[in-house]
Amino acid sequence: MASGGGSAGAPGGRRVLVVGGGIAGLGAAQRLCGLRAAPHLQVLEATARAGGRIRSERSFGGVVELGAHWIHGPSPGNPVFQLAASYGLLGDKELSEENQRVETGGHVGLPSVSYTGSGARVSFELVAEMARLFYGLIDQTREFLHAAETPAPSVGQFLRKEVRRHAAGWTEDEDSKQLRLAILNAFLNVECCVSGTHSMDLVALAPFGEYTVLPGLDCTFSGGYQGLTNHMMASLPKDVMIFNKPVKTIHWNGSFQESAFPGEIFPVLVECEDGGRFPAHHVIVTVPLGFLKEHWDTFFEPPLPTEKAEAIRKIGFGTNNKIFLEFEEPFWEPDCQFIQLVWEDTSPLEDVTPVLQDSWFRKLIGFLVLPAFQSVHVLCGFIAGLESEFMETLSDEEVLLSLTHVLRRATGNPQLPAPKSVLRSRWHSAPYTRGSYSYVAVGSTGDDVDLLAQPLPADGASPQLQILFAGEATHRTFYSTTHGALLSGWREADRLISLWDPQGQQRRPRL
C-alpha cells in the first residue's frame, strides 16, 4: 500500500492517530469517523479522562467547572453552541434569539458590589464610570491591526499611556484619584484573566484586534461543560479512545515497519511513555501549547523546523485558575452575581513586583456567585498569572486561611464565618497542560499562530500531512476558546479528507 502523498486513495486503509482527547481531538475524531469509508482511527489521551481543559466536577452538591466556564458568543456562528444545542444541553434562555443577539464586545459585565481591601464599598456609579473608560480603551486597542505603526508594543503599555492622559484631567483630591486608579487596576486584572496572561504588558498590541468576538450573551451548561465532550466521545466507536497513554516521541518522515502490519510501511511512528508503538500515516497533534513549550525539543524526531519551533516559543501561554469556596450561609445579597475586589493602593501606572508569599491574593479579581445548589452556597474566584501559579503551590488550608482573611477585611466583618471547604484548579501544575490558554505575545503575530497550524512536512516531496496541528492555540481569530479548538480539529480532519478525496466526493458528516 502506498505510504505517500497524492490523493492516497480511500481512507479505509489509512491509519490516523489523534494525540490528545480534548475538544479539538474529539472534534477531529468525530469528523473522521463520520466518513463513509472511515480511516482506522485511535485517540491517545495522556490522562484518565477526555475533555482536556473542559473539566466539570461534581462537588458541593452540584457541578462546578474547573476548566472552560462559558460558551463565549453563543450564536449561530459558534460551533460549540450549535453542537451543545443539537445535543439538548442548553436551556430555553440560552437558546433564545434575544440571548444570541446581545453584543457584549467581549467585555465582562459590571460587578454587583465592589469592596476595597480595607472594607469600604465603592459606589456603583464610580465603578461604572471607570468601566466605561477602561472598556473604551480596550476597544481602542483593537484598532491597530492594520496600522503602519503602533503607539506602544503591548496592550498594557498603551493602556498605561492612555490612563495617565485621562488621569491628568481628574480634578478630585488625591485619595479619590487613587481610588479611581485602583478600580482601573481591578479591571486590568480582569483583562489578565480574560487573556490568560500575567500582565497585559506581555500581550502584543497590533494583533490584539484580530481576536474575533461573536455575538451572544455568554452562557453556561447547567449540567456541566463536560456533558458536551462526553456526548462527542459517546458518538465514537468504542475502541477509538485509549486513556492513560502519554506520548513520548512522534517519529516522522521515516519508513517504519511494525510486526503487527507485515509488509506495510508507515511514514510516522508514535512512541508512548509506556513503550507502546503506534504506526500511522497521519497524526493530528492537539496537545496544549503549554505542553509543546516544555517538550517541543524531545516530542518530535526529527526535530521541528526552526520556524515552527520559534512560533511555539513566541506565542504566549499563561495561567488562569479558579478557587471555589463553599459557605453555610451567603454573606452576599440575594441578587448578587459578582463581587469585585479593589485594592486601594494599586494602580495601573505603577509597575510593582510583589512578594508572592504575602500578596498573591491581591491578583484575585473577586468572586462569581454560582447558582445555589440545594442549601449550598459557592463563590468562584478567578486569578491569573504568576500569582495564580504561586497559589497552586500552597495547601488548601493556606488558601482557605488567606481568602478568609481577605473576605473579612473586604466586607469589614471580622466575624465572617470561614468557608466550609475549598476546591481549586491547578492548570499550571498539570503536566500535560502547563497553563490555561494562549495569547498573542509581544514579539509574535497572528502569522505565528498560522505557522503553528501548518502541517508537516512542509515540502511537497515527502508523504504529505504526516503531522497535523490542532488546538485553540492554532486558531488565528478564536485562540483561547473552546470554539476555536473545535474548529481547529474540524479543519485538520477536513485537510485529511481533501487529501484522500480532492474532488470532495466523500460525504462530509453533519455536525
BADRENNU-336734 format. One record per residue: x, y, z of N, C-alpha, C in turn. Coordinates in steps of 0.05 Angstrom, whole numbers, plus 5000, padded with zeros to 4 digits. Layout:
<margus>
XYZXYZXYZ;...
</margus>
This chain:
<margus>
501749765000500050005000501850255000;501050454985502650694984502750825011;505150925017505451085042505651375035;505351435009505951705000503651895000;504152124986502252344985500252294962;499752514947497752494926495052464938;493252344923490552314933490352084953;492351904953492651694973490251504975;488451514956486251314955484251354978;482451154980480451165000481651145028;480551275048481751275075481451015090;479850825080479350585096481850445106;483950445090486450315099488350495112;487750755114489550945127489450925157;491650955170491750955199492151235209;490251345224490451615234490551605265;492451755276492551775306491952065313;490352095334489952365345491252365373;493052555378494352575404492952785420;491552705441490152895458487152865455;485652825477482752775476481153015486;482153265481480553495487478553545465;477353775465475153825445476253835416;478753925413479953925386480353645376;481453465392481953195385479353045380;477353085398474752955395473353045370;473553315365472253425341473453305315;476153275314477453155291476552865288;476552715311475852435310472952395301;471152555312468352535305467952585275;469352785264469052845236470052615218;472252495226473452285210471852025212;470751975236469151735240466451755225;465651995218463152035203463451975174;465851925164466251865136465151595128;464251565103463151315094465351095095;467751165086470050975088471951095109;471251065134472751195155475551065157;477651225163480251115167480350955193;482450795196482850665222483850885241;482450935262482951175279483251105308;485251225321485451195350486151465362;485051525386485651765401487251695425;489751795427491451735450491251965470;490151915494489752115514491552055538;493152255546495152205567493852155595;491552265600490252235626488052025626;486652005648484551805651481851905641;481752155630479152265622479352415596;477152445582477052615558476152895566;476553085548475553355554477753555555;480253475563482453665564481853885584;481954135573481554365591478554425595;476854245586474054245594473854035616;473254125641473353935663471254015684;469053865684466853915703467053705726;466753805750466853615773464353645790;463553415800461353415820462553495847;461553715858462653805883460553995896;460654015922458754195937455854125930;455253885922452553805916451553895889;453453985872452754065844455054015826;455054155803457154125783458654395782;461354385784462954625781464954585758;465654795745467454795722470354865731;472154665730474954725737476354835713;475254785689476454895664474655085651;474155045625472455225609469855275624;468955525624466655605641464255685624;464655845603462555955587462755865558;460555865544460555875515460756175508;463056265498463356545491462156605464;460156785464458756855439457056635429;455056555446453256335437451256435416;451956385391450356485369450856305345;449356345323449556155300452456105290;454256305293456956265283458756115302;457756025324459355885344458755585343;460655415334460155125331459754985358;460955085379460454965406457555005414;456555245409453755305415451955125399;452455105373450854935355450854645363;453254545370453454265378452054215405;452454405424451054375450448054375447;447054555429444154565424443154305411;444754195393443953945379443753715399;445453715420445353505440443353565462;441953785460439953855480441053925507;443454055507444854115532444354405542;442754555527442354835535439354885540;438855075558436055145565434855355546;432255415551430855595534432055875533;433055965557434256235558436756245541;438456045543440956045528440356025497;438155885490437555845462435956075450;434956265467433156475458434656655438;433056745418434056935398435257185411;433857275432434657515446437557485457;438057245470440657195481442857185459;442057075436444057045414444757315401;443057515405443557765391445157975408;445457915434446758105452449658155442;450458405440453258475433454658565458;456558395468457958465493460658605487;461558585462464158695455466358535468;465658305480467658135493468258235521;466758435531467258545558465658405579;466958385602465658255626463558455637;461358345647459258525659460258665684;458858865693459659025716459258855742;460858905762460458765787457958855801;456758675817454358745833455158915856;457558855868458559015890461559015889;462759245897465759265897466659345925;468459175936469559235963472459305960;473359495976476259555977477559365997;480159355996481659176014481359256043;480459496048480159586076477259586086;475459476069472759446079470759656071;471459836053469460036043468059926018;465560016015464159945990464560175970;465260115946465660315925463060375912;462460625906459860695894459660565867;457360465861456860325835457260525812;456560775816456860975795459761015788;461461025808464361065803465560815788;464760575797465660335784464760335754;462260405750461160415722462660615705;463260845717464761055702467460955694;468860825713471560725707471360485687;469260335688468860115669468560225641;466960435639466660565612469260655601;470860785618473460885610475260645602;475460445619477260215614476460065589;473859995586473059845563473060005537;472760265540473160445517475960435507;477860425526480760395518481360125507;480159915518480559645507479459635478;477259765473476159775446478159915427;479460125438481460265421483860085415;484659905434486959735429486559545406;484059505398483459325376483559455349;484359715349484259865324486959885310;488959745320491659785309492559555291;490659375285491359125270492759195243;491759385229492859445202494359715202;494959815226496360075228499260045219;500360245206503060245197504960215221;504260355243505860325268503960355291;504760245314503060255338504360445358;502660575375503660755395505160625418;505060365420506460215441506659925432;508659775441508859485433506659305445;505759375470503859195484501259335490;499259175495496659275504496959425530;498559315549498959435575500159705574;502259735557503559995555501760205542;500160125523498160305511496160395532;495160205547493160275568494360465588;496760415596498060585617498360875607;499160895582499561165570496861315569;494761175561492161305559490961365587;491361185606490361235633491761485645;494361505640495861735650494761995638;494061985612493062215599490362295611;488562095615485962155627486262255656;488062125671488362195700489362485703;490862585683491862855685489563055686;487162975676484863165676483063125700;483662935718481862895741482363125761;480163225772480463465790479963405819;479363145826478763085854481263095872;480863045897483163025916484762775910;487062755923488962535917487762265923;486362245946485161985953483061885933;481462075923479462005902480761915876;482962055869484461985845485661705848;486761655872487961395877485861165875;483461225885481361025884480560965855;480461175839479861135810481960955797;484461005803486660845792486460555802;485760525827485460245839483260095825;481060225819478860095804479760015776;481160195763482260125736484159895738;485659875759487559655763486059395767;483759405780482059175784481059075757;480259255739479359175712481659065696;484059175701486459075687486958785695;486558715721486858435730484758255717;482358365713480258205699481258145670;482358345657483358315630485558105629;487258095650489357885651488057605652;485857575667484457325668483257255640;482057455628480757405601482957325581;485257455582487357395563489157155571;488857065596490556845606493456925606;493957165618496757255618497357375646;499957385652500757505678500357815677;500957935654500858225652500058295623;498458505620497758595593500158715579;502358755594504858845581506058625564;505158375568506158155552504558105527;502258235524500458195502500958395480;501458305456502158475433499858655425;500358915421498259105414497159065385;498959055366498059055338496158825331;496758575339494958345332492558315351;492358485372490258445392487458465379;487258625359484558655346483858425328;485658235324485058015306483257805320;483357795346481557615361478657705355;476957515348474257585339472257515361;470557715368468457675388465857615374;464657395381462057325369459757445385;457457495372455157605387454057385405;452457465425451157275443452157325472;450257295490450957325519452157065529;454657075538456056835547454256665565;454156405559452456235575453955985585;452755855605454055615617452255375613;453355145620451854885618450854815646;448254795650447254735676448154455686;448554275666449454005674452453965672;453954185666456854165664457754165635;459954315630461054335603461954065592;462853895610463953635602461753455590;459153525594457053385581457353395551;458453615541458853645512461053455502;463353445515465453265506464652975511;463152925533462152645537460352555514;458652735505456952665482458652605457;460652775453462352745429463852475431;464852415455466252165458464451925454;461951945464460051725462459251665433;459651865415458951825387461151675372;463551635384465751495371465451195375;466451035357466550745361468050685387;467250475401468150435429471150385432;472550295411475350235414477150465405;476050695399477650925388479251055410;478151105433479551255455481351065470;483851145474485650995491486651185513;486051125538486651315561489251235574;490351415590492851385605495051295586;495251435564497251365543498851605535;500451715553502051945545504051875523;504252065504506152025481508852135489;510951985482513652075488514952215464;514752085441516052195417514452125392;514152315374512952265348515252255328;515752015317517851985297516552015270;517552195253516252255228518252265205;517252285181518852285157520652045155;519651815163521151565163519851355146;520851105148519650875136519550655157;517350655172517150485196515550235189;516650005199515249755197514649645224;512349535228511549415254510649135248;511348945266510748665262507648625260;506148795272503148765272502048825244;503748955227502849025200504848935179;505048675175507248575157506948685129;509248765118509248865091508449155088;507549285109506649565107508849755117;509049975104511050185112509550435119;510250555142508850795152510851025154;509951265147511751495150512051595179;510151525196510251625224510051395244;511451415266511251225288511051385314;508851335329508451475354509351285377;511251375392512351225415511251335441;510051165457508851255482510751215506;510151355527511751335552512051055562;509950895558509950615569511150415549;512450515527513750345508511950265485;509350325486507550265464508250405439;507950275416508650385390506250375371;505650605359503350615341504250735314;504350565294505050665267502650815255;503151015239500851165227501651295201;499651355185500151515161499851815168;498151865187497652145195497252165225;498352375237497952425266496952715269;494752745283493753015289494453075318;496253265322497253335349495453565360;494153515382492353715394493053785422;495553735430496453785458496554085462;496154175487496254465493499054585487;498954845480501454985474503354975498;502254985522503954975546505654725547;504454495538505954245537508054255515;507354365492509254395470511654565478;511054785492513254965500515354815517;514354625533516154485551517554245537;516254125517517253875506517853875476;517554105463517854105433520453985424;522654015439525253925430525653625432;523953485448524153195450521653045439;519553195434517053075427516952995397;518653115381518753055352521452965344;521552755327524152655317523752585287;525052715269526952935272525653185285;527353365296526353605309524653775290;522953935302521254115286523054315270;522054395247523454605232523754855250;525855005246526455235263524155435266;522855495243520755695245518355605261;517755345260515555225276516255235306;518755165312519655175340519655465350;520355655333520355935341517456025347;515555935330512756015335511755915362;512555665369511855555395512955725417;515455805413516855965434515556245437;514756365414513956645415511056685424;509256505416506356545424506156515454;504456685466504156685495502356455505;502856365529501156165542501256205572;499056285584499156355612497156195629;496956265654495256115672492956285683;490556175683488256295696486956075712;486856105738485755895756483255995770;481755795780479255855796479655745824;478455885843478355795871475455795879;474355565886471555545895471455535925;469755695937469355705966466555635973;466155445991463455365999462755496026;460355606027459355736052456755606062;456555606088453955506101451755706093;452355956097450356166091451556386074;450056506055451256716039451556976056;453757116052454057376065453457596044;452857516020452257705998449257725994;448457945980445557995974444457775956;441757715957440557505941440957545911;441057795901441357825872444157885863;446057845882448857895876449957685857;451357775836452557595816455557595816;456757825821459657835821460658035842;462457945859463658115880466458195871;466958455867469558545857471258635881;473858575879475758665899477558895888;477659115902479259345894481259405916;483859385909485959445929486759745925;486159905946486360205943489260295936;491260145944493960245940495160145913;493460025895494559935870493860125848;495460115826494960295804496160175778;494760215756495960115730498360275722;498860505735501160675728503760585742;503460405762505860325777506460035771;508959985766509759705760511259595784;509759455801511059355825511359045823;513558945834513958655835513358565864;510958455868510258385896511658145906;511858115932512757875945510357685945;510557475928508157305924507157185950;508957105967508156975992506157156008;506657416007505057596024502657716009;502657705982500557855969499457725944;499857465941498857325916495857375912;494357395934491357415932490457685922;492257875920491458145910491058145880;491857925866491357905838488557785832;487257685853484557575851482657795842;481057745822479257955812476757975829;476257775845473757775860472457505857;469757495862468457235863465757245847;465457045830462956995817461156845836;458656925838456756775855455556555838;455956305845454856085829451956035837;450355935819447555875826447555685850;445755725869445855565894445155275888;446655095900445954805898444454735924;441954665921440354605945440854805967;442154725989442654926010445555006011;447054955990449855015989450355275973;452155435983452755695971455755705964;456255765938459055745929459855995914;462256095921463556315906465856205890;466156315866468356225848470156465843;472656455853474556665849476256605824;477156825811478956795787481556935792;483756805785486356925789488256835767;489757025756491556965733494457015740;496156925722498957005723500656855743;502956985750504856865769503656815796;501857005804500456965830498756715830;497456665807495856425803497556175805;499856185792501755955793502855915821;503356135835504256105863502055975880;499556065876497355955891497255645889;498055535866498055245862499955105881;502055245890504055115908503155115937;501055255943500055265971498255035978;497954976004495954776012493154886012;491154716012488354806014488054986039;489254906061488955046086490055336084;492355356071493655626067491855806050;490755696028488955846011486455936026;485355746041482855806056483356016077;485656006090486356206111486656476099;488156496077488656746063486056876054;484256716041481856826029479756896051;479856746073478056816095478857096105;481457136108482557396117481757616097;482057566071481357756050478457836052;476657636055473757696055472957836081;474257776103473657916128474558216126;476858256114477758536110475958686091;475258556068473758686048470858756057;469658576071466858616080466758786105;469158826118469158976143467958816166;467658546163466558386184468558176193;469958236216472058056226470857796236;468257786239466957536249465857366226;466357446201465257296178466057006180;464156816180464856536182466756446159;468656286166470556186145469055996126;469855986101468655796083468955506094;466955336088467055056097469154896083;469454956057471354796041472354956017;474454866005475654995982476254785961;475954855936476654695913477954885893;480054795879481354985860482554835837;482854975815484254865792487254915795;488754745782491754785782492754725754;492054905735492754845707495654865701;497155025716500055055710501554805719;500654685741501954445751501254195735;498954205720498053965705500153895684;501453665686503753605669503253605639;500753545631500153535602498753785592;498753995609497454245601499354485605;500354515630502354715637501355005633;498755055639497655315637494755295628;493655525619490855525613490255565583;491155785571490655825543492556035531;492456065505494456225491493556515487;495556675482495056955474497357035454;496957245439499057325420500857525435;503257425441505057565458506657775443;507857965457509658165445511858005431;512358085406514457935390513257725372;510557685375509257485357506857625344;505857495323503457595309501657355302;499457415289497657205280498957015260;501057115247502556945228503856705243;504656755268505856535284503756325290;501256415295499056225300498656055276;498656185252498256035227500655845222;502955935230505355765226505255515244;504255555268503855325286501855125275;499955225260497855055249498654905224;500954985212501754865187502654575190;501654395173502454115176505354065168;506353825176509053745168508753485152;510553435132512853605125511853845108;513554045107512754285092513354255062;515254065056515854035027513753865013;513753874987511753724972512753444964;515253374971516353124961515752894979;515852935005515352715024512352645025;511652415037508852355042507552585056;505352685047504152925057502452885082;502153105097500453115121501152885141;503752855146504552665167503752755195;504353005200503553125227501853365222;499553365234497753605232497453715260;496853975262496754105288494054235292;492754175315490254305322490354385351;488254515361488154625388487654925387;486655035409485955315409488255505400;490755425407492955605400493655605370;492255435355492655435326490555575310;488655705324486455855310486956155312;487456275290488356555289486456755301;483856715298481956915307480356835332;480356575338478856475362480656335382;483356395382485056275401483956315430;484656135447483856145476481056055481;479555975460476755895464476255605457;474055495468473255225460472355205431;470955425422470155415394472455425375;474555575383477055575366478255305365;478355165388479454895390477854705372;475154715374473454535359473854575329;473754835321474154895292476854805282;478954815299481554725290481654425286;480254275303480053985299478653915273;476454055268474954015242476754095219;478254305222479954405200481954185192;483254055212485353855205484053605195;481753525205480353295194479653345164;478653585159477953655131480353665113;482653735124485153745109485853455099;485453265117485952985110483852885090;481352955094479252875076479752985048;480753225046481453345020483753205007;485653105023487952955012486952695000;485152555014484152295005482252324982;480852544981478652574961478652854951;480652924934480953204925478353324913;476753154900474353254888472053294908;472553214933470553254954468153084951;468552824941466252654937465552504963;467352514983466752395009464252535021;462652385034460352515048461452645073;461152905075462053045100460052995122;460852925146458952895167457653165175;455153155182453853405191454053415221;455153635231455453655260454153915270;
</margus>
